[in-house]
């Protein structure tokens, strides 16, 4: 068994691309919440976020090491391939958590609490629950939505209507995103015994729920236009862009509802990633030009 820790092993262990996409959400929402950039806070947020998400991902892979061996998409991860020892991975997970939480605490206590709760829910509740109930996706959507909320709280030290709105935007988005992955990867997930789809099957009920939550994700994203979300606002132009993006997301969900091919699920998954990124950037650019 190899004990050498290389950069490719670390990148795979922390799910590097996923980690960066999560931290990107916090980065964007920090700028949404601040009118005066504190570069030290921003650096703590970015690197703290990297350590927090990395820790959660490593803990997840430690817990699912034996299950990952059963799935084609995960069987080549460092732990199933014995490229790193479990004790070494555990040391990295704990160290990352402590460093990340320290950085978050240096920003403010609210951010630290949300970060700690994120690690706990993802590792101790969501991960084991995947083997028990499809409700795991609802639980996992909570820490999954925290990043877009945390950036605002880092900037303002307030968990108000703005932060909650950002949370809900990313919370509802996760259902079409992760259920489309579960749909496309259902065969692989069944090998490990994961219960990811709401009905356990690729049926009309599941695709209807995907469509339902896609609509809710779009509806929540346009709420700031109506002036009821405090400092979080959206102009007419921003509203138009978000609605157009939303129509694409809903359309792709509807196509999956009509025809449950894996190809349509993969297209929805890809669309959902583009949708979230573009919506976040729309809110940021909208604020810049509104100012």
C-alpha positions as a Markdown table, in Angstrom:
| # | Residue | x | y | z |
|---|---|---|---|---|
| 1 | Unk | 0.0 | 0.0 | 0.0 |
| 2 | Unk | 1.4 | 3.4 | -1.0 |
| 3 | Unk | 1.7 | 6.1 | 1.6 |
| 4 | Unk | 3.1 | 8.8 | -0.7 |
| 5 | Unk | 0.8 | 11.8 | -0.9 |
| 6 | Unk | 1.0 | 13.3 | -4.4 |
| 7 | Unk | -0.9 | 16.2 | -5.9 |
| 8 | Unk | -3.0 | 14.0 | -8.1 |
| 9 | Unk | -4.0 | 11.9 | -5.1 |
| 10 | Unk | -4.9 | 15.1 | -3.1 |
| 11 | Unk | -6.9 | 16.5 | -6.0 |
| 12 | Unk | -8.9 | 13.3 | -6.3 |
| 13 | Unk | -9.4 | 13.0 | -2.6 |
| 14 | Unk | -10.7 | 16.5 | -2.1 |
| 15 | Unk | -12.7 | 16.4 | -5.4 |
| 16 | Unk | -10.8 | 19.5 | -6.5 |
| 17 | Unk | -13.2 | 20.7 | -9.2 |
| 18 | Unk | -16.2 | 20.2 | -7.0 |
| 19 | Unk | -14.5 | 22.0 | -4.2 |
| 20 | Unk | -13.7 | 25.0 | -6.4 |
| 21 | Unk | -17.3 | 25.2 | -7.7 |
| 22 | Unk | -18.6 | 25.3 | -4.1 |
| 23 | Unk | -16.2 | 28.0 | -3.0 |
| 24 | Unk | -17.1 | 29.9 | -6.1 |
| 25 | Unk | -20.6 | 30.3 | -4.7 |
| 26 | Unk | -19.3 | 31.8 | -1.5 |
| 27 | Unk | -17.0 | 34.1 | -3.5 |
| 28 | Unk | -19.9 | 35.4 | -5.5 |
| 29 | Unk | -22.2 | 35.9 | -2.5 |
| 30 | Unk | -19.5 | 37.7 | -0.6 |
| 31 | Unk | -19.5 | 40.4 | -3.2 |
| 32 | Unk | -23.3 | 40.5 | -3.2 |
| 33 | Unk | -23.2 | 41.2 | 0.5 |
| 34 | Unk | -20.4 | 43.8 | 0.7 |
| 35 | Unk | -20.0 | 47.3 | -0.6 |
| 36 | Unk | -16.4 | 47.5 | 0.6 |
| 37 | Unk | -14.0 | 44.6 | 0.0 |
| 38 | Unk | -12.1 | 43.4 | 3.0 |
| 39 | Unk | -9.3 | 41.4 | 1.3 |
| 40 | Unk | -8.3 | 39.5 | 4.5 |
| 41 | Unk | -11.9 | 38.4 | 5.0 |
| 42 | Unk | -12.1 | 37.3 | 1.3 |
| 43 | Unk | -8.9 | 35.3 | 1.6 |
| 44 | Unk | -10.1 | 33.6 | 4.8 |
| 45 | Unk | -13.4 | 32.8 | 3.1 |
| 46 | Unk | -11.8 | 31.3 | 0.0 |
| 47 | Unk | -9.1 | 29.2 | 1.8 |
| 48 | Unk | -11.4 | 28.4 | 4.7 |
| 49 | Unk | -14.0 | 27.2 | 2.2 |
| 50 | Unk | -11.5 | 25.1 | 0.4 |
| 51 | Unk | -10.4 | 23.4 | 3.6 |
| 52 | Unk | -14.0 | 22.9 | 4.8 |
| 53 | Unk | -15.3 | 21.3 | 1.6 |
| 54 | Unk | -12.1 | 19.3 | 1.3 |
| 55 | Unk | -12.6 | 17.9 | 4.8 |
| 56 | Unk | -16.2 | 16.9 | 4.0 |
| 57 | Unk | -15.2 | 15.2 | 0.8 |
| 58 | Unk | -12.4 | 13.2 | 2.4 |
| 59 | Unk | -14.6 | 12.1 | 5.3 |
| 60 | Unk | -17.2 | 11.0 | 2.7 |
| 61 | Unk | -14.6 | 8.9 | 0.8 |
| 62 | Unk | -13.3 | 7.3 | 4.0 |
| 63 | Unk | -16.8 | 6.3 | 5.0 |
| 64 | Unk | -17.7 | 5.0 | 1.5 |
| 65 | Unk | -14.3 | 3.5 | 0.7 |
| 66 | Unk | -15.6 | -0.1 | 0.4 |
| 67 | Unk | -18.7 | 1.0 | -1.5 |
| 68 | Unk | -16.7 | 3.1 | -3.9 |
| 69 | Unk | -15.0 | -0.1 | -5.0 |
| 70 | Unk | -18.3 | -1.3 | -6.4 |
| 71 | Unk | -19.0 | 1.6 | -8.7 |
| 72 | Unk | -17.2 | 2.2 | -12.0 |
| 73 | Unk | -17.1 | 5.9 | -11.6 |
| 74 | Unk | -15.5 | 5.8 | -8.1 |
| 75 | Unk | -13.5 | 2.6 | -8.1 |
| 76 | Unk | -10.3 | 4.4 | -9.1 |
| 77 | Unk | -10.4 | 6.9 | -6.2 |
| 78 | Unk | -7.2 | 6.9 | -4.0 |
| 79 | Unk | -8.7 | 4.9 | -1.1 |
| 80 | Unk | -10.3 | 2.0 | -3.1 |
| 81 | Unk | -7.0 | 1.7 | -5.0 |
| 82 | Unk | -5.0 | 1.8 | -1.8 |
| 83 | Unk | -3.0 | 4.7 | -3.0 |
| 84 | Unk | -3.3 | 6.3 | 0.4 |
| 85 | Unk | -3.9 | 4.8 | 3.8 |
| 86 | Unk | -7.1 | 5.4 | 5.6 |
| 87 | Unk | -5.3 | 6.8 | 8.6 |
| 88 | Unk | -3.5 | 9.3 | 6.4 |
| 89 | Unk | -6.8 | 10.3 | 4.8 |
| 90 | Unk | -8.3 | 10.7 | 8.3 |
| 91 | Unk | -5.5 | 12.9 | 9.4 |
| 92 | Unk | -6.0 | 15.1 | 6.3 |
| 93 | Unk | -9.7 | 15.3 | 6.9 |
| 94 | Unk | -9.4 | 16.3 | 10.5 |
| 95 | Unk | -6.6 | 18.7 | 9.8 |
| 96 | Unk | -8.6 | 20.3 | 7.0 |
| 97 | Unk | -11.6 | 20.7 | 9.2 |
| 98 | Unk | -9.7 | 22.3 | 12.0 |
| 99 | Unk | -7.9 | 24.7 | 9.7 |
| 100 | Unk | -11.0 | 25.6 | 7.8 |
| 101 | Unk | -13.1 | 26.2 | 10.9 |
| 102 | Unk | -10.3 | 28.4 | 12.4 |
| 103 | Unk | -10.3 | 30.5 | 9.2 |
| 104 | Unk | -14.1 | 30.8 | 9.3 |
| 105 | Unk | -14.1 | 31.7 | 13.0 |
| 106 | Unk | -11.6 | 34.5 | 12.2 |
| 107 | Unk | -14.3 | 35.9 | 9.9 |
| 108 | Unk | -17.1 | 35.7 | 12.4 |
| 109 | Unk | -18.8 | 33.2 | 14.6 |
| 110 | Unk | -21.9 | 32.8 | 12.4 |
| 111 | Unk | -19.8 | 31.7 | 9.5 |
| 112 | Unk | -17.9 | 29.2 | 11.7 |
| 113 | Unk | -21.2 | 27.7 | 13.0 |
| 114 | Unk | -22.5 | 27.3 | 9.5 |
| 115 | Unk | -19.3 | 25.7 | 8.3 |
| 116 | Unk | -19.2 | 23.3 | 11.3 |
| 117 | Unk | -22.9 | 22.4 | 10.7 |
| 118 | Unk | -22.1 | 21.8 | 7.0 |
| 119 | Unk | -19.3 | 19.3 | 7.8 |
| 120 | Unk | -21.5 | 17.5 | 10.4 |
| 121 | Unk | -24.6 | 17.2 | 8.2 |
| 122 | Unk | -22.7 | 16.1 | 5.1 |
| 123 | Unk | -20.5 | 13.6 | 6.9 |
| 124 | Unk | -22.5 | 12.3 | 9.8 |
| 125 | Unk | -26.0 | 12.5 | 8.4 |
| 126 | Unk | -26.1 | 12.7 | 4.6 |
| 127 | Unk | -23.4 | 10.2 | 3.8 |
| 128 | Unk | -24.7 | 7.2 | 5.9 |
| 129 | Unk | -28.3 | 8.1 | 5.0 |
| 130 | Unk | -27.7 | 7.5 | 1.3 |
| 131 | Unk | -27.9 | 3.8 | 2.1 |
| 132 | Unk | -31.1 | 4.1 | 4.1 |
| 133 | Unk | -33.5 | 6.6 | 2.4 |
| 134 | Unk | -33.9 | 8.8 | -0.6 |
| 135 | Unk | -34.5 | 11.6 | 1.9 |
| 136 | Unk | -30.7 | 11.8 | 2.1 |
| 137 | Unk | -30.9 | 14.1 | -0.9 |
| 138 | Unk | -33.0 | 16.6 | 1.2 |
| 139 | Unk | -30.5 | 16.4 | 4.0 |
| 140 | Unk | -27.6 | 16.8 | 1.7 |
| 141 | Unk | -29.2 | 19.8 | 0.1 |
| 142 | Unk | -28.8 | 21.7 | 3.3 |
| 143 | Unk | -25.0 | 21.8 | 3.6 |
| 144 | Unk | -25.0 | 22.0 | -0.2 |
| 145 | Unk | -26.8 | 25.3 | -0.1 |
| 146 | Unk | -24.8 | 26.8 | 2.8 |
| 147 | Unk | -21.9 | 28.1 | 0.6 |
| 148 | Unk | -24.1 | 30.6 | -1.3 |
| 149 | Unk | -25.3 | 31.8 | 2.1 |
| 150 | Unk | -22.0 | 31.8 | 3.9 |
| 151 | Unk | -20.4 | 34.4 | 1.6 |
| 152 | Unk | -23.2 | 36.9 | 2.4 |
| 153 | Unk | -22.8 | 36.1 | 6.2 |
| 154 | Unk | -19.1 | 36.6 | 5.9 |
| 155 | Unk | -19.6 | 40.0 | 4.4 |
| 156 | Unk | -22.4 | 41.2 | 6.8 |
| 157 | Unk | -22.3 | 38.9 | 9.9 |
| 158 | Unk | -26.0 | 38.7 | 9.5 |
| 159 | Unk | -28.3 | 35.7 | 8.8 |
| 160 | Unk | -31.2 | 37.8 | 7.5 |
| 161 | Unk | -33.7 | 37.5 | 4.6 |
| 162 | Unk | -31.0 | 38.0 | 2.0 |
| 163 | Unk | -28.9 | 35.1 | 3.3 |
| 164 | Unk | -31.9 | 32.9 | 3.6 |
| 165 | Unk | -33.0 | 33.7 | 0.0 |
| 166 | Unk | -29.6 | 32.8 | -1.3 |
| 167 | Unk | -29.8 | 29.6 | 0.7 |
| 168 | Unk | -33.1 | 28.7 | -0.8 |
| 169 | Unk | -32.0 | 29.4 | -4.4 |
| 170 | Unk | -29.2 | 26.8 | -4.1 |
| 171 | Unk | -31.3 | 24.5 | -2.0 |
| 172 | Unk | -34.1 | 24.0 | -4.6 |
| 173 | Unk | -31.5 | 23.9 | -7.4 |
| 174 | Unk | -29.9 | 20.8 | -6.0 |
| 175 | Unk | -32.8 | 18.5 | -6.6 |
| 176 | Unk | -32.9 | 18.6 | -10.4 |
| 177 | Unk | -29.1 | 18.6 | -10.3 |
| 178 | Unk | -28.5 | 15.6 | -8.1 |
| 179 | Unk | -31.6 | 13.6 | -9.1 |
| 180 | Unk | -30.5 | 14.0 | -12.8 |
| 181 | Unk | -27.1 | 12.5 | -11.7 |
| 182 | Unk | -28.9 | 9.8 | -9.8 |
| 183 | Unk | -31.0 | 9.1 | -12.9 |
| 184 | Unk | -28.0 | 8.8 | -15.2 |
| 185 | Unk | -25.9 | 6.9 | -12.7 |
| 186 | Unk | -28.7 | 4.7 | -11.3 |
| 187 | Unk | -27.1 | 1.4 | -12.3 |
| 188 | Unk | -23.8 | 2.4 | -10.6 |
| 189 | Unk | -25.6 | 3.6 | -7.4 |
| 190 | Unk | -27.6 | 0.4 | -7.2 |
| 191 | Unk | -24.3 | -1.6 | -7.1 |
| 192 | Unk | -23.4 | 0.3 | -3.9 |
| 193 | Unk | -27.0 | 0.2 | -2.5 |
| 194 | Unk | -27.4 | 4.0 | -2.6 |
| 195 | Unk | -31.0 | 5.2 | -2.5 |
| 196 | Unk | -30.8 | 8.5 | -4.4 |
| 197 | Unk | -34.0 | 8.8 | -6.5 |
| 198 | Unk | -37.1 | 9.9 | -4.6 |
| 199 | Unk | -39.1 | 6.8 | -5.6 |
| 200 | Unk | -36.2 | 4.6 | -6.0 |
| 201 | Unk | -37.0 | 4.3 | -9.8 |
| 202 | Unk | -36.6 | 6.2 | -13.0 |
| 203 | Unk | -40.3 | 6.8 | -13.3 |
| 204 | Unk | -42.7 | 9.6 | -14.0 |
| 205 | Unk | -43.1 | 10.4 | -10.3 |
| 206 | Unk | -39.3 | 11.0 | -10.0 |
| 207 | Unk | -39.2 | 13.1 | -13.2 |
| 208 | Unk | -42.2 | 15.1 | -12.1 |
| 209 | Unk | -40.5 | 15.9 | -8.8 |
| 210 | Unk | -37.4 | 17.0 | -10.8 |
| 211 | Unk | -39.6 | 19.3 | -12.9 |
| 212 | Unk | -41.4 | 20.6 | -9.7 |
| 213 | Unk | -38.1 | 21.6 | -8.0 |
| 214 | Unk | -36.7 | 23.1 | -11.1 |
| 215 | Unk | -39.7 | 25.4 | -11.2 |
| 216 | Unk | -39.2 | 26.3 | -7.5 |
| 217 | Unk | -35.5 | 27.0 | -8.1 |
| 218 | Unk | -36.4 | 29.5 | -10.8 |
| 219 | Unk | -39.2 | 31.1 | -8.7 |
| 220 | Unk | -37.0 | 31.7 | -5.7 |
| 221 | Unk | -34.3 | 33.2 | -7.9 |
| 222 | Unk | -36.7 | 36.0 | -9.2 |
| 223 | Unk | -38.0 | 36.9 | -5.7 |
| 224 | Unk | -35.3 | 39.6 | -5.2 |
| 225 | Unk | -36.8 | 41.6 | -8.1 |
| 226 | Unk | -39.9 | 42.3 | -6.0 |
| 227 | Unk | -38.0 | 44.2 | -3.3 |
| 228 | Unk | -38.9 | 42.0 | -0.4 |
| 229 | Unk | -35.4 | 40.5 | 0.2 |
| 230 | Unk | -33.6 | 43.5 | 1.8 |
| 231 | Unk | -30.3 | 44.4 | 0.2 |
| 232 | Unk | -30.5 | 41.5 | -2.2 |
| 233 | Unk | -32.0 | 43.0 | -5.4 |
| 234 | Unk | -32.6 | 42.3 | -9.0 |
| 235 | Unk | -33.2 | 44.7 | -11.8 |
| 236 | Unk | -35.5 | 44.4 | -14.8 |
| 237 | Unk | -32.5 | 43.3 | -17.0 |
| 238 | Unk | -31.3 | 40.8 | -14.3 |
| 239 | Unk | -34.9 | 39.5 | -14.0 |
| 240 | Unk | -35.1 | 38.9 | -17.8 |
| 241 | Unk | -31.8 | 37.0 | -17.8 |
| 242 | Unk | -32.7 | 34.9 | -14.8 |
| 243 | Unk | -36.1 | 34.0 | -16.3 |
| 244 | Unk | -34.5 | 33.1 | -19.7 |
| 245 | Unk | -32.0 | 30.8 | -17.9 |
| 246 | Unk | -34.8 | 29.4 | -15.8 |
| 247 | Unk | -36.9 | 28.6 | -18.9 |
| 248 | Unk | -33.9 | 26.5 | -20.3 |
| 249 | Unk | -33.6 | 24.6 | -17.0 |
| 250 | Unk | -37.4 | 23.9 | -16.8 |
| 251 | Unk | -37.4 | 22.9 | -20.5 |
| 252 | Unk | -34.6 | 20.4 | -20.0 |
| 253 | Unk | -36.5 | 19.0 | -16.9 |
| 254 | Unk | -39.7 | 18.8 | -19.0 |
| 255 | Unk | -37.8 | 16.8 | -21.7 |
| 256 | Unk | -36.7 | 14.3 | -19.1 |
| 257 | Unk | -40.3 | 14.1 | -17.9 |
| 258 | Unk | -41.5 | 13.3 | -21.4 |
| 259 | Unk | -38.6 | 10.9 | -22.2 |
| 260 | Unk | -36.6 | 9.4 | -19.4 |
| 261 | Unk | -33.5 | 8.5 | -21.4 |
| 262 | Unk | -30.2 | 8.7 | -19.6 |
| 263 | Unk | -29.1 | 11.1 | -22.3 |
| 264 | Unk | -31.8 | 13.6 | -21.3 |
| 265 | Unk | -30.8 | 13.2 | -17.6 |
| 266 | Unk | -27.1 | 14.0 | -18.5 |
| 267 | Unk | -28.2 | 17.0 | -20.5 |
| 268 | Unk | -30.2 | 18.3 | -17.6 |
| 269 | Unk | -27.3 | 17.7 | -15.2 |
| 270 | Unk | -25.0 | 19.8 | -17.5 |
| 271 | Unk | -27.7 | 22.4 | -17.9 |
| 272 | Unk | -28.2 | 22.7 | -14.2 |
| 273 | Unk | -24.5 | 23.5 | -13.7 |
| 274 | Unk | -24.5 | 26.2 | -16.3 |
| 275 | Unk | -27.8 | 27.6 | -15.0 |
| 276 | Unk | -26.5 | 28.0 | -11.4 |
| 277 | Unk | -23.2 | 29.6 | -12.5 |
| 278 | Unk | -24.9 | 32.0 | -14.9 |
| 279 | Unk | -27.6 | 33.0 | -12.3 |
| 280 | Unk | -24.9 | 33.7 | -9.7 |
| 281 | Unk | -22.9 | 35.8 | -12.2 |
| 282 | Unk | -26.1 | 37.6 | -13.2 |
| 283 | Unk | -26.8 | 38.7 | -9.7 |
| 284 | Unk | -23.2 | 39.9 | -9.3 |
| 285 | Unk | -23.1 | 41.8 | -12.6 |
| 286 | Unk | -26.6 | 43.2 | -11.8 |
| 287 | Unk | -25.3 | 44.6 | -8.5 |
| 288 | Unk | -22.2 | 46.1 | -10.1 |
| 289 | Unk | -24.3 | 47.9 | -12.7 |
| 290 | Unk | -27.0 | 48.9 | -10.3 |
| 291 | Unk | -24.4 | 50.6 | -8.2 |
